[in-house]
Amino acid sequence: MTELEENKKISRLKVAPKIISRSDHIISRMQISDSALKVLYRLKNAKYKAYLVGGAVRDILLGIKPKDFDVVTDAEPEQIRELFRNCRLIGRRFRLAHIQFGKEIIEVSTFRASHHISDSNEGHERDGRIIRDNVYGDIDDDVWRRDFTINALFYNINDFSVVDYVGGIEDLELGQLRLIGDPKKRYVEDPVRMLRAIRFISKFDLNVHPLTENPIIQFSYLLETIPTARLYEEMLKLFLNGFAFKTYISLRKYDLFIYLFPQTEQVLTQNKKGYPHEFIKNALKNTDQRVKHGKSVNPGFLLATILWAPMRIMIEEYSSNVHSDIEATKLAGDAIISKQISSISIPRRFTHMARDIWTLQARLKQTKRKSYRVLMHPRFRAAYDLLLLRAQSGEPLNDLVEYWTKEQLQEPQIGKSKIKTRQKRNNSNRNTKNSKKKDL
């Protein structure tokens, strides 16, 4: 019997889990947030089952500090709300409880049964995608609706053991990513699982099990069916986790990048080597460095860099039609963003930022005109960073970089003189108005 057949068989049976006792694993309550512990213990004291589950368990076992803590229980959403005054119920496809402690939110879900373990198509559309998932179950049902084995480990607050139904501990030790159940069916149920697979193998440096890996290219087209707003959220998770460059390499390897940034993919495909590849490599490595040093990365800047390669080509096309640099850049930006938002729904504040950064590239060429006004532009620093990336990637812009670097060093002195001049002008205007009022 093949492993795939074995997975199918197991997914239809109640199987005994492997119980890893407290003495045989490294998870300690010291590594779990106080808020998550409060939730776990209150559920336990109310005679409900309560487990820490998913990414938090996985991360602690990998020696990584978790960012979020999710809890699963046999208490139903309304029962959870009765226990916690700071609880809010959300979700349509499946009801979840969000319990808020200051800025921290602990997500609590009720054990649910997975549609894929039954032979019926209840809760599915005709193409196999899940449209409804409000079927409650127990822990031995809940485990099978989870996606990857490393995300299906349960930490039991009752005896501090780890419960493993699917070989997640072994896969963590092997450094392997493996889907639970039939990979083809699981990708059809939710195509975003392909993007999640890329995120996990990039972030945790995992190998992909062949049965999990082989169907990805075959089913990549299913990402076209995913709402653009959901793809935007997934894009942020992919590129703002500190492993953007590795993620980009994997996305292109499995033919998934085209469904996020089709215009950039087209340029990269037409140019097997050279500037576009060098630029996006430098841009994403720069993003990773910022994340690892605790610095923020604005999605607008990320968008401006990923779309810069097609932007350059579009600017050249408009410039050849007797448009000025600034006009050509604005027209190109409108065209590029218009096409991009048909793939990913990006909030306007970020598309506006990307447009400003691109337009400032044209204004940065005008080194002798209104330098102070450019320096004072709220997007100047982001535009300057893009200029640095362009020069680093091979564009002949060293003179411009040197000029604007020096201008920034002089900025405080220029600013003071400008402020004094403006104050004098304002005072003069005020005195003139006052004198006119007296004459009247």
DRENDO-1510 file (C-alpha; in Angstrom, 1 decimal, always signed):
<recs>
REC; n; res; u; v; w
REC; 1; MET; +0.0; +0.0; +0.0 .
REC; 2; THR; +1.4; +3.4; -1.0 .
REC; 3; GLU; +1.7; +6.3; +1.5 .
REC; 4; LEU; -1.1; +8.1; -0.3 .
REC; 5; GLU; -3.4; +5.1; +0.0 .
REC; 6; GLU; -2.4; +4.8; +3.7 .
REC; 7; ASN; -3.3; +8.5; +4.3 .
REC; 8; LYS; -6.7; +7.9; +2.7 .
REC; 9; LYS; -7.4; +4.9; +4.8 .
REC; 10; ILE; -6.2; +6.6; +8.1 .
REC; 11; SER; -8.3; +9.7; +7.4 .
REC; 12; ARG; -11.5; +7.5; +7.5 .
REC; 13; LEU; -10.7; +5.9; +10.8 .
REC; 14; LYS; -10.4; +6.9; +14.4 .
REC; 15; VAL; -6.7; +6.2; +15.1 .
REC; 16; ALA; -4.9; +6.2; +18.4 .
REC; 17; PRO; -2.6; +9.2; +18.7 .
REC; 18; LYS; +1.0; +9.2; +19.9 .
REC; 19; ILE; +1.2; +10.8; +23.3 .
REC; 20; ILE; +4.5; +12.6; +24.1 .
REC; 21; SER; +4.7; +13.0; +27.8 .
REC; 22; ARG; +6.0; +16.2; +29.5 .
REC; 23; SER; +9.4; +14.6; +30.2 .
REC; 24; ASP; +9.9; +13.8; +26.5 .
REC; 25; HIS; +9.3; +17.2; +24.9 .
REC; 26; ILE; +10.7; +20.8; +25.3 .
REC; 27; ILE; +7.4; +22.7; +25.6 .
REC; 28; SER; +7.1; +24.7; +28.9 .
REC; 29; ARG; +4.4; +26.9; +30.2 .
REC; 30; MET; +7.0; +29.6; +30.5 .
REC; 31; GLN; +7.0; +29.7; +26.7 .
REC; 32; ILE; +3.2; +30.2; +26.5 .
REC; 33; SER; +1.8; +33.7; +26.9 .
REC; 34; ASP; -0.1; +34.4; +30.2 .
REC; 35; SER; -3.2; +35.2; +28.2 .
REC; 36; ALA; -3.2; +31.9; +26.4 .
REC; 37; LEU; -2.7; +30.1; +29.8 .
REC; 38; LYS; -5.6; +32.0; +31.3 .
REC; 39; VAL; -7.8; +30.8; +28.4 .
REC; 40; LEU; -6.6; +27.2; +28.7 .
REC; 41; TYR; -7.0; +27.0; +32.4 .
REC; 42; ARG; -10.5; +28.6; +32.5 .
REC; 43; LEU; -11.7; +26.2; +29.9 .
REC; 44; LYS; -10.2; +23.3; +31.8 .
REC; 45; ASN; -11.7; +24.4; +35.1 .
REC; 46; ALA; -15.1; +24.6; +33.4 .
REC; 47; LYS; -14.7; +20.9; +32.6 .
REC; 48; TYR; -14.0; +21.5; +28.9 .
REC; 49; LYS; -11.2; +20.0; +26.9 .
REC; 50; ALA; -8.5; +22.6; +26.1 .
REC; 51; TYR; -5.4; +22.3; +23.9 .
REC; 52; LEU; -2.9; +24.7; +22.5 .
REC; 53; VAL; -2.6; +23.9; +18.8 .
REC; 54; GLY; -1.0; +24.7; +15.5 .
REC; 55; GLY; +1.7; +27.2; +14.9 .
REC; 56; ALA; +2.5; +27.9; +18.6 .
REC; 57; VAL; +3.2; +24.2; +19.3 .
REC; 58; ARG; +5.2; +23.9; +16.1 .
REC; 59; ASP; +7.3; +27.0; +16.8 .
REC; 60; ILE; +8.2; +26.1; +20.4 .
REC; 61; LEU; +9.3; +22.6; +19.3 .
REC; 62; LEU; +11.5; +24.3; +16.6 .
REC; 63; GLY; +13.0; +26.6; +19.2 .
REC; 64; ILE; +11.2; +29.7; +17.8 .
REC; 65; LYS; +9.2; +32.2; +19.9 .
REC; 66; PRO; +5.6; +32.1; +18.8 .
REC; 67; LYS; +3.8; +35.2; +17.7 .
REC; 68; ASP; +0.3; +33.9; +18.1 .
REC; 69; PHE; -1.4; +31.4; +20.3 .
REC; 70; ASP; -4.4; +29.4; +19.2 .
REC; 71; VAL; -6.6; +27.2; +21.4 .
REC; 72; VAL; -9.0; +24.4; +20.5 .
REC; 73; THR; -11.7; +23.1; +22.7 .
REC; 74; ASP; -14.9; +21.0; +22.8 .
REC; 75; ALA; -16.8; +24.0; +24.1 .
REC; 76; GLU; -19.1; +25.6; +21.5 .
REC; 77; PRO; -18.8; +29.3; +20.6 .
REC; 78; GLU; -21.7; +30.4; +22.7 .
REC; 79; GLN; -20.3; +28.5; +25.7 .
REC; 80; ILE; -16.9; +30.1; +25.2 .
REC; 81; ARG; -18.6; +33.5; +25.2 .
REC; 82; GLU; -20.3; +32.7; +28.5 .
REC; 83; LEU; -16.9; +32.1; +30.1 .
REC; 84; PHE; -15.2; +35.2; +28.8 .
REC; 85; ARG; -16.6; +38.7; +28.9 .
REC; 86; ASN; -13.8; +39.9; +26.7 .
REC; 87; CYS; -14.9; +37.4; +23.9 .
REC; 88; ARG; -16.2; +38.3; +20.4 .
REC; 89; LEU; -17.5; +35.7; +18.0 .
REC; 90; ILE; -16.5; +36.1; +14.4 .
REC; 91; GLY; -16.7; +34.1; +11.1 .
REC; 92; ARG; -19.4; +32.7; +8.8 .
REC; 93; ARG; -17.8; +29.6; +7.3 .
REC; 94; PHE; -16.7; +28.6; +10.8 .
REC; 95; ARG; -17.5; +30.4; +14.0 .
REC; 96; LEU; -14.4; +31.4; +16.0 .
REC; 97; ALA; -14.0; +33.1; +19.4 .
REC; 98; HIS; -11.6; +36.0; +19.7 .
REC; 99; ILE; -10.7; +36.6; +23.4 .
REC; 100; GLN; -8.9; +39.9; +23.8 .
REC; 101; PHE; -6.3; +40.8; +26.5 .
REC; 102; GLY; -5.1; +44.3; +25.7 .
REC; 103; LYS; -3.4; +44.1; +22.3 .
REC; 104; GLU; -3.2; +40.3; +22.4 .
REC; 105; ILE; -6.0; +38.2; +20.9 .
REC; 106; ILE; -6.3; +34.5; +21.7 .
REC; 107; GLU; -8.2; +32.7; +19.0 .
REC; 108; VAL; -10.3; +29.8; +20.3 .
REC; 109; SER; -12.1; +27.4; +17.9 .
REC; 110; THR; -14.4; +24.5; +18.6 .
REC; 111; PHE; -13.3; +21.0; +17.5 .
REC; 112; ARG; -14.7; +20.4; +14.0 .
REC; 113; ALA; -15.1; +17.5; +11.7 .
REC; 114; SER; -13.5; +17.7; +8.3 .
REC; 115; HIS; -15.7; +17.2; +5.2 .
REC; 116; HIS; -12.8; +15.5; +3.4 .
REC; 117; ILE; -12.9; +12.5; +5.6 .
REC; 118; SER; -16.4; +11.6; +4.5 .
REC; 119; ASP; -17.6; +10.3; +1.1 .
REC; 120; SER; -20.3; +12.9; +0.9 .
REC; 121; ASN; -19.8; +16.3; -0.7 .
REC; 122; GLU; -21.7; +18.2; +2.0 .
REC; 123; GLY; -20.2; +21.7; +2.5 .
REC; 124; HIS; -18.4; +21.6; -0.9 .
REC; 125; GLU; -19.0; +23.3; -4.2 .
REC; 126; ARG; -19.1; +21.1; -7.3 .
REC; 127; ASP; -15.4; +21.7; -8.0 .
REC; 128; GLY; -14.5; +20.4; -4.5 .
REC; 129; ARG; -13.8; +23.7; -2.7 .
REC; 130; ILE; -15.0; +24.0; +0.9 .
REC; 131; ILE; -17.8; +26.6; +1.2 .
REC; 132; ARG; -19.1; +25.7; +4.7 .
REC; 133; ASP; -17.3; +24.2; +7.6 .
REC; 134; ASN; -19.6; +24.4; +10.6 .
REC; 135; VAL; -19.6; +20.8; +11.6 .
REC; 136; TYR; -18.4; +20.2; +15.2 .
REC; 137; GLY; -16.5; +17.1; +16.2 .
REC; 138; ASP; -13.9; +16.0; +18.7 .
REC; 139; ILE; -10.1; +16.1; +18.7 .
REC; 140; ASP; -9.8; +13.0; +16.6 .
REC; 141; ASP; -12.0; +14.6; +14.0 .
REC; 142; ASP; -10.5; +18.0; +14.2 .
REC; 143; VAL; -6.9; +16.8; +13.4 .
REC; 144; TRP; -7.9; +15.6; +9.9 .
REC; 145; ARG; -9.2; +19.0; +8.7 .
REC; 146; ARG; -5.9; +20.6; +9.4 .
REC; 147; ASP; -3.5; +21.1; +6.5 .
REC; 148; PHE; +0.0; +20.0; +7.3 .
REC; 149; THR; +1.2; +17.5; +9.9 .
REC; 150; ILE; +3.5; +20.0; +11.6 .
REC; 151; ASN; +0.5; +22.2; +12.2 .
REC; 152; ALA; -1.6; +19.4; +13.7 .
REC; 153; LEU; +0.1; +19.0; +17.1 .
REC; 154; PHE; -1.9; +19.5; +20.3 .
REC; 155; TYR; -0.5; +20.6; +23.7 .
REC; 156; ASN; -2.8; +19.3; +26.4 .
REC; 157; ILE; -3.1; +21.6; +29.4 .
REC; 158; ASN; -4.5; +18.8; +31.4 .
REC; 159; ASP; -1.3; +16.8; +31.6 .
REC; 160; PHE; +1.2; +18.9; +29.6 .
REC; 161; SER; +1.6; +16.2; +27.0 .
REC; 162; VAL; +1.8; +16.7; +23.2 .
REC; 163; VAL; -0.8; +14.8; +21.2 .
REC; 164; ASP; +0.3; +13.7; +17.7 .
REC; 165; TYR; -2.2; +11.8; +15.4 .
REC; 166; VAL; -0.4; +12.3; +12.0 .
REC; 167; GLY; +3.4; +12.0; +12.5 .
REC; 168; GLY; +4.0; +15.7; +12.9 .
REC; 169; ILE; +6.8; +15.2; +15.5 .
REC; 170; GLU; +8.6; +12.9; +13.1 .
REC; 171; ASP; +8.2; +15.3; +10.2 .
REC; 172; LEU; +9.6; +18.1; +12.3 .
REC; 173; GLU; +12.6; +16.0; +13.1 .
REC; 174; LEU; +13.0; +15.1; +9.4 .
REC; 175; GLY; +12.6; +18.7; +8.4 .
REC; 176; GLN; +9.7; +17.7; +6.1 .
REC; 177; LEU; +6.5; +19.4; +5.1 .
REC; 178; ARG; +3.6; +16.9; +4.4 .
REC; 179; LEU; -0.1; +17.4; +3.8 .
REC; 180; ILE; -2.6; +15.4; +5.8 .
REC; 181; GLY; -4.8; +13.3; +3.6 .
REC; 182; ASP; -4.9; +13.2; -0.2 .
REC; 183; PRO; -2.8; +16.2; -1.4 .
REC; 184; LYS; -4.8; +16.7; -4.7 .
REC; 185; LYS; -8.1; +16.8; -2.9 .
REC; 186; ARG; -6.7; +19.1; -0.2 .
REC; 187; TYR; -5.4; +21.6; -2.7 .
REC; 188; VAL; -8.7; +21.6; -4.5 .
REC; 189; GLU; -10.6; +22.2; -1.3 .
REC; 190; ASP; -8.5; +25.3; -0.6 .
REC; 191; PRO; -5.9; +26.3; -3.2 .
REC; 192; VAL; -4.3; +28.8; -0.8 .
REC; 193; ARG; -2.7; +25.7; +0.8 .
REC; 194; MET; -0.2; +25.9; -2.0 .
REC; 195; LEU; +0.9; +29.3; -0.9 .
REC; 196; ARG; +1.0; +28.2; +2.7 .
REC; 197; ALA; +3.2; +25.3; +1.7 .
REC; 198; ILE; +5.6; +27.8; +0.1 .
REC; 199; ARG; +5.6; +30.0; +3.2 .
REC; 200; PHE; +6.4; +27.1; +5.5 .
REC; 201; ILE; +9.2; +25.6; +3.4 .
REC; 202; SER; +10.8; +29.0; +3.0 .
REC; 203; LYS; +10.5; +30.1; +6.6 .
REC; 204; PHE; +11.5; +26.8; +8.3 .
REC; 205; ASP; +13.9; +25.6; +5.6 .
REC; 206; LEU; +11.9; +22.4; +5.0 .
REC; 207; ASN; +11.9; +19.8; +2.3 .
REC; 208; VAL; +8.5; +19.0; +0.7 .
REC; 209; HIS; +7.3; +15.5; +0.7 .
REC; 210; PRO; +7.0; +14.3; -3.0 .
REC; 211; LEU; +3.2; +13.6; -2.6 .
REC; 212; THR; +2.7; +17.1; -1.3 .
REC; 213; GLU; +5.0; +18.7; -3.9 .
REC; 214; ASN; +4.0; +17.0; -7.1 .
REC; 215; PRO; +0.5; +18.4; -7.5 .
REC; 216; ILE; +1.4; +22.0; -6.9 .
REC; 217; ILE; +2.2; +23.0; -10.5 .
REC; 218; GLN; -0.7; +20.9; -11.7 .
REC; 219; PHE; -3.2; +22.8; -9.6 .
REC; 220; SER; -1.6; +26.2; -9.5 .
REC; 221; TYR; -4.3; +27.6; -11.8 .
REC; 222; LEU; -6.8; +27.2; -9.0 .
REC; 223; LEU; -5.4; +30.4; -7.4 .
REC; 224; GLU; -7.3; +32.3; -10.0 .
REC; 225; THR; -10.5; +31.3; -8.2 .
REC; 226; ILE; -9.4; +32.8; -4.9 .
REC; 227; PRO; -10.8; +36.2; -3.9 .
REC; 228; THR; -8.3; +39.0; -4.6 .
REC; 229; ALA; -8.6; +40.3; -1.0 .
REC; 230; ARG; -7.6; +37.0; +0.4 .
REC; 231; LEU; -4.6; +36.8; -1.9 .
REC; 232; TYR; -3.5; +40.2; -0.7 .
REC; 233; GLU; -3.5; +38.9; +2.9 .
REC; 234; GLU; -1.5; +35.9; +1.8 .
REC; 235; MET; +0.9; +38.0; -0.1 .
REC; 236; LEU; +1.7; +40.0; +3.1 .
REC; 237; LYS; +2.4; +36.8; +5.0 .
REC; 238; LEU; +4.6; +35.5; +2.2 .
REC; 239; PHE; +6.8; +38.6; +1.8 .
REC; 240; LEU; +6.8; +40.2; +5.2 .
REC; 241; ASN; +8.0; +37.2; +7.3 .
REC; 242; GLY; +11.8; +37.8; +6.9 .
REC; 243; PHE; +12.2; +35.2; +4.2 .
REC; 244; ALA; +10.9; +37.1; +1.2 .
REC; 245; PHE; +13.7; +36.2; -1.2 .
REC; 246; LYS; +13.5; +32.5; -0.5 .
REC; 247; THR; +9.8; +32.7; -0.8 .
REC; 248; TYR; +10.0; +34.4; -4.2 .
REC; 249; ILE; +12.4; +31.7; -5.5 .
REC; 250; SER; +10.0; +29.0; -4.4 .
REC; 251; LEU; +6.9; +30.8; -5.8 .
REC; 252; ARG; +8.6; +31.0; -9.2 .
REC; 253; LYS; +9.8; +27.4; -9.0 .
REC; 254; TYR; +6.2; +26.1; -8.6 .
REC; 255; ASP; +4.6; +28.6; -11.1 .
REC; 256; LEU; +2.7; +30.4; -8.4 .
REC; 257; PHE; +4.3; +33.9; -8.6 .
REC; 258; ILE; +2.5; +34.6; -11.8 .
REC; 259; TYR; -0.9; +34.5; -10.0 .
REC; 260; LEU; +0.3; +37.2; -7.6 .
REC; 261; PHE; +2.3; +39.5; -9.8 .
REC; 262; PRO; +1.7; +38.6; -13.5 .
REC; 263; GLN; +3.3; +41.7; -15.0 .
REC; 264; THR; +6.5; +41.2; -13.1 .
REC; 265; GLU; +6.5; +37.5; -14.0 .
REC; 266; GLN; +6.2; +38.4; -17.7 .
REC; 267; VAL; +9.3; +40.6; -17.5 .
REC; 268; LEU; +11.3; +38.0; -15.6 .
REC; 269; THR; +10.4; +35.3; -18.1 .
REC; 270; GLN; +11.3; +37.5; -21.1 .
REC; 271; ASN; +14.7; +38.3; -19.4 .
REC; 272; LYS; +16.3; +35.1; -18.2 .
REC; 273; LYS; +19.1; +37.1; -16.5 .
REC; 274; GLY; +20.1; +40.6; -16.0 .
REC; 275; TYR; +18.7; +43.7; -14.3 .
REC; 276; PRO; +15.1; +42.7; -13.5 .
REC; 277; HIS; +16.3; +39.6; -11.6 .
REC; 278; GLU; +19.1; +41.5; -9.9 .
REC; 279; PHE; +16.8; +44.3; -8.8 .
REC; 280; ILE; +14.1; +42.0; -7.3 .
REC; 281; LYS; +16.8; +40.0; -5.5 .
REC; 282; ASN; +18.3; +43.1; -3.9 .
REC; 283; ALA; +14.8; +44.5; -3.1 .
REC; 284; LEU; +13.6; +41.3; -1.3 .
REC; 285; LYS; +16.9; +40.7; +0.5 .
REC; 286; ASN; +16.7; +44.3; +1.7 .
REC; 287; THR; +13.1; +43.6; +2.9 .
REC; 288; ASP; +14.4; +40.6; +4.8 .
REC; 289; GLN; +17.1; +42.5; +6.5 .
REC; 290; ARG; +14.7; +45.2; +7.7 .
REC; 291; VAL; +12.3; +42.6; +9.1 .
REC; 292; LYS; +15.2; +40.7; +10.9 .
REC; 293; HIS; +16.4; +44.0; +12.4 .
REC; 294; GLY; +12.9; +44.8; +13.7 .
REC; 295; LYS; +12.3; +47.6; +11.2 .
REC; 296; SER; +8.9; +48.0; +9.5 .
REC; 297; VAL; +8.3; +47.4; +5.8 .
REC; 298; ASN; +5.4; +49.3; +4.3 .
REC; 299; PRO; +3.3; +47.2; +1.8 .
REC; 300; GLY; +3.3; +50.3; -0.5 .
REC; 301; PHE; +7.1; +50.2; -0.7 .
REC; 302; LEU; +7.1; +46.4; -1.2 .
REC; 303; LEU; +4.6; +46.9; -4.1 .
REC; 304; ALA; +6.7; +49.7; -5.6 .
REC; 305; THR; +9.8; +47.4; -5.7 .
REC; 306; ILE; +8.1; +44.2; -7.0 .
REC; 307; LEU; +6.4; +46.1; -9.8 .
REC; 308; TRP; +9.4; +48.3; -10.7 .
REC; 309; ALA; +10.6; +46.0; -13.6 .
REC; 310; PRO; +7.3; +46.4; -15.6 .
REC; 311; MET; +7.1; +50.0; -14.5 .
REC; 312; ARG; +10.5; +50.8; -16.2 .
REC; 313; ILE; +9.2; +49.3; -19.5 .
REC; 314; MET; +5.9; +51.1; -19.3 .
REC; 315; ILE; +7.6; +54.5; -18.6 .
REC; 316; GLU; +9.8; +54.1; -21.7 .
REC; 317; GLU; +6.8; +53.4; -23.8 .
REC; 318; TYR; +5.0; +56.6; -22.6 .
REC; 319; SER; +8.2; +58.6; -22.8 .
REC; 320; SER; +8.6; +57.7; -26.5 .
REC; 321; ASN; +5.2; +59.3; -27.1 .
REC; 322; VAL; +6.5; +62.8; -26.3 .
REC; 323; HIS; +5.5; +62.8; -22.6 .
REC; 324; SER; +7.7; +64.4; -20.0 .
REC; 325; ASP; +9.3; +62.0; -17.4 .
REC; 326; ILE; +6.8; +62.9; -14.7 .
REC; 327; GLU; +3.8; +62.6; -17.0 .
REC; 328; ALA; +5.1; +59.2; -18.4 .
REC; 329; THR; +5.7; +57.9; -14.9 .
REC; 330; LYS; +2.2; +58.9; -13.7 .
REC; 331; LEU; +0.6; +57.3; -16.8 .
REC; 332; ALA; +2.7; +54.2; -16.4 .
REC; 333; GLY; +1.8; +54.0; -12.7 .
REC; 334; ASP; -1.9; +54.2; -13.4 .
REC; 335; ALA; -1.7; +51.4; -16.0 .
REC; 336; ILE; +0.5; +49.1; -13.9 .
REC; 337; ILE; -1.7; +49.5; -10.8 .
REC; 338; SER; -4.9; +49.0; -12.8 .
REC; 339; LYS; -3.7; +45.6; -14.0 .
REC; 340; GLN; -2.2; +44.6; -10.7 .
REC; 341; ILE; -5.4; +45.0; -8.6 .
REC; 342; SER; -7.1; +42.5; -10.9 .
REC; 343; SER; -4.9; +39.9; -9.3 .
REC; 344; ILE; -4.5; +41.2; -5.7 .
REC; 345; SER; -6.9; +43.6; -4.1 .
REC; 346; ILE; -4.5; +46.2; -2.6 .
REC; 347; PRO; -5.7; +49.0; -0.4 .
REC; 348; ARG; -5.6; +52.5; -2.0 .
REC; 349; ARG; -3.3; +53.9; +0.6 .
REC; 350; PHE; -0.6; +51.5; -0.5 .
REC; 351; THR; -1.2; +51.9; -4.3 .
REC; 352; HIS; -1.0; +55.7; -3.8 .
REC; 353; MET; +2.3; +55.3; -1.9 .
REC; 354; ALA; +3.7; +53.2; -4.7 .
REC; 355; ARG; +2.7; +55.8; -7.3 .
REC; 356; ASP; +4.3; +58.6; -5.2 .
REC; 357; ILE; +7.5; +56.6; -4.9 .
REC; 358; TRP; +7.6; +56.1; -8.7 .
REC; 359; THR; +6.8; +59.7; -9.5 .
REC; 360; LEU; +9.6; +60.9; -7.2 .
REC; 361; GLN; +12.0; +58.8; -9.3 .
REC; 362; ALA; +11.4; +61.3; -12.1 .
REC; 363; ARG; +11.6; +64.3; -9.7 .
REC; 364; LEU; +14.9; +63.1; -8.3 .
REC; 365; LYS; +16.5; +63.6; -11.7 .
REC; 366; GLN; +15.9; +67.3; -11.4 .
REC; 367; THR; +18.8; +68.0; -9.1 .
REC; 368; LYS; +18.9; +71.8; -9.6 .
REC; 369; ARG; +15.3; +72.6; -9.1 .
REC; 370; LYS; +13.4; +72.7; -5.8 .
REC; 371; SER; +15.6; +70.2; -4.0 .
REC; 372; TYR; +14.1; +71.3; -0.6 .
REC; 373; ARG; +10.6; +70.6; -1.8 .
REC; 374; VAL; +11.6; +67.1; -2.9 .
REC; 375; LEU; +13.4; +66.5; +0.4 .
REC; 376; MET; +10.3; +67.5; +2.4 .
REC; 377; HIS; +8.0; +65.2; +0.4 .
REC; 378; PRO; +6.6; +62.6; +2.9 .
REC; 379; ARG; +7.6; +59.8; +0.5 .
REC; 380; PHE; +11.2; +61.1; -0.1 .
REC; 381; ARG; +12.9; +58.5; +2.0 .
REC; 382; ALA; +11.1; +55.6; +0.4 .
REC; 383; ALA; +11.9; +57.0; -3.0 .
REC; 384; TYR; +15.5; +57.5; -2.1 .
REC; 385; ASP; +15.7; +53.8; -0.9 .
REC; 386; LEU; +14.3; +52.8; -4.3 .
REC; 387; LEU; +16.9; +54.9; -6.0 .
REC; 388; LEU; +19.6; +53.1; -4.0 .
REC; 389; LEU; +18.2; +49.7; -5.0 .
REC; 390; ARG; +18.2; +50.8; -8.7 .
REC; 391; ALA; +21.8; +51.9; -8.5 .
REC; 392; GLN; +22.8; +48.7; -6.6 .
REC; 393; SER; +21.2; +46.6; -9.3 .
REC; 394; GLY; +23.1; +48.1; -12.2 .
REC; 395; GLU; +21.4; +51.4; -13.3 .
REC; 396; PRO; +23.9; +54.2; -13.9 .
REC; 397; LEU; +22.6; +56.4; -11.0 .
REC; 398; ASN; +25.7; +56.8; -8.8 .
REC; 399; ASP; +25.8; +60.6; -9.4 .
REC; 400; LEU; +22.2; +61.0; -8.4 .
REC; 401; VAL; +22.6; +58.9; -5.3 .
REC; 402; GLU; +25.7; +60.9; -4.3 .
REC; 403; TYR; +23.8; +64.2; -4.8 .
REC; 404; TRP; +20.7; +63.2; -2.8 .
REC; 405; THR; +22.8; +61.7; -0.1 .
REC; 406; LYS; +24.6; +65.1; +0.3 .
REC; 407; GLU; +21.4; +67.0; +0.2 .
REC; 408; GLN; +20.0; +65.0; +3.1 .
REC; 409; LEU; +23.1; +65.9; +5.2 .
REC; 410; GLN; +22.4; +69.6; +4.5 .
REC; 411; GLU; +18.7; +69.2; +5.1 .
REC; 412; PRO; +18.7; +70.6; +8.7 .
REC; 413; GLN; +20.5; +73.8; +7.8 .
REC; 414; ILE; +18.4; +74.2; +4.6 .
REC; 415; GLY; +15.3; +73.6; +6.7 .
REC; 416; LYS; +16.1; +76.2; +9.3 .
REC; 417; SER; +16.8; +78.9; +6.7 .
REC; 418; LYS; +13.6; +78.0; +4.9 .
REC; 419; ILE; +11.6; +78.1; +8.1 .
REC; 420; LYS; +13.0; +81.5; +9.1 .
REC; 421; THR; +12.3; +82.9; +5.6 .
REC; 422; ARG; +8.7; +81.6; +5.8 .
REC; 423; GLN; +8.2; +83.0; +9.3 .
REC; 424; LYS; +9.5; +86.5; +8.1 .
REC; 425; ARG; +7.1; +86.3; +5.1 .
REC; 426; ASN; +4.2; +85.3; +7.3 .
REC; 427; ASN; +5.0; +88.1; +9.9 .
REC; 428; SER; +5.2; +90.6; +7.1 .
REC; 429; ASN; +1.9; +89.6; +5.6 .
REC; 430; ARG; +0.3; +89.7; +9.1 .
REC; 431; ASN; +1.6; +93.2; +9.8 .
REC; 432; THR; +0.4; +94.4; +6.4 .
REC; 433; LYS; -3.1; +93.0; +7.1 .
REC; 434; ASN; -3.2; +94.6; +10.6 .
REC; 435; SER; -2.1; +98.0; +9.2 .
REC; 436; LYS; -4.9; +97.8; +6.6 .
REC; 437; LYS; -7.5; +97.1; +9.3 .
REC; 438; LYS; -6.3; +100.1; +11.3 .
REC; 439; ASP; -6.6; +102.4; +8.2 .
REC; 440; LEU; -10.2; +101.1; +7.8 .
</recs>
